[in-house]
Amino acid sequence: MARYQYETSPRKLEPDFIPNRKSKRMQDEERQLKEKIKKEAKERANQKRKALLLKKKIIVYIAIGFTMLLVVSYRNSLITEDFNKVKSLKTELATLQKENQQTEVSIESNLNLNKVKEEAKTKLGMQELTNDQKIYINLPKKDYVQSSTDSTDSDTTEKNWIAKIVDKIMGKE
């Protein structure tokens, strides 16, 4: 580009293209500098990648830890719920056992013979027997149970009917 001077002298023109007249040594130094800059850029990129990877690992570990805590908390809530169920069932069992004992005591008190006699007299209007009302009888010690040796007609007809079918099947007519 051309430069202008603001004096009375004519302007000086500079060429647009300046040929590269650098020495070989300068070119090598520039190349080494460029390579060094590229290496540093690669190292910075690697460091950024490693930092990003480290951040991702930390996030994953935090997520895993949070998940583990959530699972443990859920498990503890289930254990607490089951414990409360067991506790309520134990209290219900204790209540039922107490009611059962009260019922047993009530049954035993109602089975008392004196109480039975009293209930019979008051509620049913019953009286105790007098000696005049009692009659004693003597029974022989003979067994009054008769064994049934007589077979009924329907049993014999059934047996005969079944026997007839068996005989026909067996071919014993």
Backbone hydrogen bonds in HBPLUS format (Angstrom, degrees):
<---DONOR---> <-ACCEPTOR-->    atom                        ^
c    i                          cat <-CA-CA->   ^        H-A-AA   ^      H-
h    n   atom  resd res      DA  || num        DHA   H-A  angle D-A-AA Bond
n    s   type  num  typ     dist DA aas  dist angle  dist       angle   num
A0027-GLN N   A0023-SER O   2.99 MM   4  6.34 154.5  2.05 149.3 156.8     1
A0028-ASP N   A0024-LYS O   2.96 MM   4  6.22 158.0  2.01 150.3 155.5     2
A0029-GLU N   A0025-ARG O   3.00 MM   4  6.24 158.1  2.05 146.6 152.7     3
A0030-GLU N   A0026-MET O   2.90 MM   4  6.14 157.0  1.96 147.2 153.5     4
A0031-ARG N   A0027-GLN O   2.90 MM   4  6.12 159.0  1.94 148.5 154.4     5
A0032-GLN N   A0028-ASP O   2.84 MM   4  6.07 160.9  1.88 150.3 155.7     6
A0033-LEU N   A0029-GLU O   2.82 MM   4  6.00 153.1  1.89 144.6 152.7     7
A0034-LYS N   A0030-GLU O   2.81 MM   4  6.08 156.4  1.87 149.5 156.0     8
A0035-GLU N   A0031-ARG O   2.86 MM   4  6.13 159.3  1.90 150.0 155.8     9
A0036-LYS N   A0032-GLN O   2.81 MM   4  5.98 154.3  1.87 145.5 153.2    10
A0037-ILE N   A0033-LEU O   2.87 MM   4  6.12 154.0  1.94 146.3 153.4    11
A0038-LYS N   A0034-LYS O   2.87 MM   4  6.15 155.8  1.93 148.2 155.1    12
A0039-LYS N   A0035-GLU O   2.83 MM   4  6.10 159.6  1.87 150.3 155.6    13
A0040-GLU N   A0036-LYS O   2.93 MM   4  6.15 161.8  1.96 148.7 153.7    14
A0041-ALA N   A0037-ILE O   2.90 MM   4  6.12 151.4  1.98 144.8 153.1    15
A0042-LYS N   A0038-LYS O   2.86 MM   4  6.15 153.9  1.93 149.0 156.3    16
A0043-GLU N   A0039-LYS O   2.80 MM   4  6.07 158.6  1.84 152.0 158.4    17
A0044-ARG N   A0040-GLU O   2.86 MM   4  6.07 157.8  1.91 146.5 152.5    18
A0045-ALA N   A0041-ALA O   2.87 MM   4  6.10 153.8  1.94 143.7 151.5    19
A0046-ASN N   A0042-LYS O   2.79 MM   4  6.07 156.7  1.84 150.0 156.7    20
A0047-GLN N   A0043-GLU O   2.80 MM   4  6.03 156.9  1.85 148.7 155.5    21
A0048-LYS N   A0044-ARG O   2.83 MM   4  6.06 154.4  1.89 146.0 153.1    22
A0049-ARG N   A0045-ALA O   2.88 MM   4  6.12 156.6  1.93 146.6 153.2    23
A0050-LYS N   A0046-ASN O   2.80 MM   4  6.05 159.5  1.84 150.2 156.0    24
A0051-ALA N   A0047-GLN O   2.84 MM   4  6.02 158.1  1.88 147.5 153.7    25
A0052-LEU N   A0048-LYS O   2.86 MM   4  6.06 156.8  1.91 147.5 154.1    26
A0053-LEU N   A0049-ARG O   2.82 MM   4  6.04 157.6  1.87 148.9 155.5    27
A0054-LEU N   A0050-LYS O   2.82 MM   4  6.00 155.0  1.88 147.1 154.3    28
A0055-LYS N   A0051-ALA O   2.90 MM   4  6.15 154.8  1.96 145.7 152.4    29
A0056-LYS N   A0052-LEU O   2.89 MM   4  6.18 155.0  1.95 146.9 154.0    30
A0057-LYS N   A0053-LEU O   2.87 MM   4  6.15 157.0  1.93 148.9 155.2    31
A0058-ILE N   A0054-LEU O   2.92 MM   4  6.17 159.7  1.96 149.4 155.0    32
A0059-ILE N   A0055-LYS O   2.94 MM   4  6.20 157.4  1.99 147.9 154.0    33
A0060-VAL N   A0056-LYS O   2.88 MM   4  6.14 157.4  1.93 149.8 156.2    34
A0061-TYR N   A0057-LYS O   2.85 MM   4  6.09 162.8  1.88 154.3 158.8    35
A0062-ILE N   A0058-ILE O   2.92 MM   4  6.11 156.7  1.97 147.8 154.3    36
A0063-ALA N   A0059-ILE O   2.89 MM   4  6.11 156.8  1.94 146.4 153.0    37
A0064-ILE N   A0060-VAL O   2.84 MM   4  6.10 158.1  1.89 151.4 157.6    38
A0065-GLY N   A0061-TYR O   2.88 MM   4  6.05 162.1  1.91 147.7 152.9    39
A0066-PHE N   A0062-ILE O   2.84 MM   4  6.05 160.1  1.88 149.7 155.4    40
A0067-THR N   A0063-ALA O   2.88 MM   4  6.07 157.5  1.93 146.8 153.3    41
A0068-MET N   A0064-ILE O   2.87 MM   4  6.12 158.8  1.91 151.4 157.1    42
A0069-LEU N   A0065-GLY O   2.94 MM   4  6.18 161.2  1.97 150.6 155.6    43
A0070-LEU N   A0066-PHE O   2.88 MM   4  6.10 151.1  1.96 145.6 154.1    44
A0071-VAL N   A0067-THR O   2.87 MM   4  6.16 156.2  1.93 151.2 157.1    45
A0072-VAL N   A0068-MET O   2.92 MM   4  6.16 165.5  1.95 153.7 157.5    46
A0073-SER N   A0069-LEU O   2.88 MM   4  6.00 157.2  1.93 144.2 151.1    47
A0074-TYR N   A0070-LEU O   2.88 MM   4  6.09 157.6  1.93 147.1 153.2    48
A0075-ARG N   A0071-VAL O   2.87 MM   4  6.09 160.8  1.91 151.7 157.0    49
A0076-ASN N   A0072-VAL O   2.90 MM   4  6.12 157.8  1.95 148.3 154.3    50
A0077-SER N   A0073-SER O   2.94 MM   4  6.21 147.8  2.04 144.1 153.2    51
A0078-LEU N   A0074-TYR O   2.97 MM   4  6.32 152.1  2.05 147.7 155.1    52
A0079-ILE N   A0075-ARG O   2.92 MM   4  6.23 156.4  1.98 149.2 156.0    53
A0080-THR N   A0076-ASN O   2.87 MM   4  6.06 159.5  1.91 147.2 152.8    54
A0081-GLU N   A0077-SER O   2.89 MM   4  6.08 155.0  1.95 144.3 151.4    55
A0082-ASP N   A0078-LEU O   2.91 MM   4  6.16 162.2  1.94 150.5 154.8    56
A0083-PHE N   A0079-ILE O   2.83 MM   4  6.03 155.8  1.89 148.5 156.0    57
A0084-ASN N   A0080-THR O   2.89 MM   4  6.13 154.6  1.96 147.5 153.9    58
A0085-LYS N   A0081-GLU O   2.96 MM   4  6.28 150.4  2.05 145.0 153.5    59
A0086-VAL N   A0082-ASP O   2.89 MM   4  6.18 162.1  1.92 153.2 157.5    60
A0087-LYS N   A0083-PHE O   2.88 MM   4  6.10 157.8  1.93 147.2 153.9    61
A0088-SER N   A0084-ASN O   2.88 MM   4  6.11 160.0  1.92 148.0 153.0    62
A0089-LEU N   A0085-LYS O   2.84 MM   4  6.07 156.1  1.89 150.0 157.3    63
A0090-LYS N   A0086-VAL O   2.83 MM   4  6.06 149.5  1.92 147.4 156.0    64
A0091-THR N   A0087-LYS O   2.99 MM   4  6.29 157.6  2.04 148.2 153.9    65
A0092-GLU N   A0088-SER O   2.91 MM   4  6.12 154.2  1.97 144.4 152.1    66
A0093-LEU N   A0089-LEU O   2.80 MM   4  5.99 152.1  1.88 143.5 151.5    67
A0094-ALA N   A0090-LYS O   2.84 MM   4  6.09 159.3  1.88 149.3 154.8    68
A0095-THR N   A0091-THR O   2.94 MM   4  6.17 155.0  2.01 144.5 151.2    69
A0096-LEU N   A0092-GLU O   2.88 MM   4  6.14 160.4  1.92 149.1 154.5    70
A0097-GLN N   A0093-LEU O   2.81 MM   4  6.02 156.8  1.86 152.3 158.9    71
A0098-LYS N   A0094-ALA O   2.95 MM   4  6.12 154.5  2.02 144.2 151.2    72
A0099-GLU N   A0095-THR O   2.92 MM   4  6.21 159.4  1.96 149.8 155.4    73
A0100-ASN N   A0096-LEU O   2.81 MM   4  5.99 152.2  1.89 144.5 152.9    74
A0101-GLN N   A0097-GLN O   2.88 MM   4  6.14 156.5  1.93 148.6 154.0    75
A0102-GLN N   A0098-LYS O   2.95 MM   4  6.21 157.0  2.01 147.2 153.8    76
A0103-THR N   A0099-GLU O   2.85 MM   4  6.09 151.5  1.93 145.7 153.9    77
A0104-GLU N   A0100-ASN O   2.86 MM   4  6.13 155.7  1.92 148.3 155.1    78
A0105-VAL N   A0101-GLN O   2.89 MM   4  6.13 160.4  1.92 150.2 155.3    79
A0106-SER N   A0102-GLN O   2.90 MM   4  6.09 153.9  1.96 142.2 150.0    80
A0107-ILE N   A0103-THR O   2.81 MM   4  6.08 155.0  1.87 149.1 156.0    81
A0108-GLU N   A0104-GLU O   2.84 MM   4  6.07 163.9  1.87 151.9 156.3    82
A0109-SER N   A0105-VAL O   2.86 MM   4  6.04 156.4  1.91 147.1 153.9    83
A0110-ASN N   A0106-SER O   2.96 MM   4  6.14 145.2  2.09 141.1 150.6    84
A0111-LEU N   A0107-ILE O   2.93 MM   4  6.13 130.7  2.17 142.9 156.4    85
A0111-LEU N   A0108-GLU O   3.22 MM   3  5.06 133.0  2.46  90.9 103.5    86
A0115-LYS N   A0112-ASN O   3.03 MM   3  5.30 118.4  2.42 102.1 117.0    87
A0116-VAL N   A0112-ASN O   2.93 MM   4  6.28 152.5  2.01 150.9 159.9    88
A0117-LYS N   A0113-LEU O   2.86 MM   4  6.11 162.8  1.89 153.2 156.8    89
A0118-GLU N   A0114-ASN O   2.95 MM   4  6.15 157.5  2.00 143.1 149.7    90
A0119-GLU N   A0115-LYS O   2.85 MM   4  6.07 160.0  1.89 150.5 155.5    91
A0120-ALA N   A0116-VAL O   2.89 MM   4  6.10 156.8  1.95 149.0 155.7    92
A0121-LYS N   A0117-LYS O   2.97 MM   4  6.21 154.5  2.03 148.8 155.2    93
A0122-THR N   A0118-GLU O   2.90 MM   4  6.11 166.0  1.92 153.1 157.1    94
A0123-LYS N   A0119-GLU O   2.83 MM   4  5.52 149.2  1.92 142.0 151.2    95
A0126-MET N   A0120-ALA O   3.05 MM   6  5.57 173.6  2.06 136.5 134.4    96
A0133-GLN N   A0130-THR O   3.14 MM   3  5.41 138.0  2.32 102.6 113.6    97
A0156-THR N   A0152-THR O   3.38 MM   4  6.71 160.0  2.42 145.8 150.4    98
A0157-THR N   A0153-ASP O   2.88 MM   4  6.11 157.8  1.93 151.3 158.1    99
A0158-GLU N   A0154-SER O   2.85 MM   4  5.98 153.9  1.92 142.2 149.7   100
A0159-LYS N   A0155-ASP O   2.87 MM   4  6.08 160.2  1.91 146.5 152.4   101
A0160-ASN N   A0156-THR O   2.75 MM   4  5.87 157.6  1.79 145.5 152.5   102
A0161-TRP N   A0157-THR O   2.76 MM   4  5.86 155.9  1.81 144.0 151.3   103
A0162-ILE N   A0158-GLU O   2.81 MM   4  6.02 165.5  1.84 153.4 156.9   104
A0163-ALA N   A0159-LYS O   2.72 MM   4  5.80 158.1  1.77 146.3 153.8   105
A0164-LYS N   A0160-ASN O   2.77 MM   4  5.93 146.9  1.88 143.2 152.1   106
A0165-ILE N   A0161-TRP O   3.09 MM   4  6.43 154.6  2.16 144.8 150.7   107
A0166-VAL N   A0162-ILE O   2.96 MM   4  6.24 164.7  1.98 154.9 159.0   108
A0167-ASP N   A0163-ALA O   2.83 MM   4  5.98 156.2  1.89 144.5 152.0   109
A0168-LYS N   A0164-LYS O   2.92 MM   4  6.17 154.5  1.98 146.8 153.4   110
A0169-ILE N   A0165-ILE O   2.97 MM   4  6.23 156.8  2.02 149.5 155.8   111
A0170-MET N   A0166-VAL O   2.90 MM   4  6.05 161.0  1.93 152.2 157.5   112
A0171-GLY N   A0167-ASP O   2.79 MM   4  5.78 122.1  2.13 136.8 152.2   113
A0172-LYS N   A0167-ASP O   2.82 MM   5  4.93 161.8  1.85 144.6 147.3   114
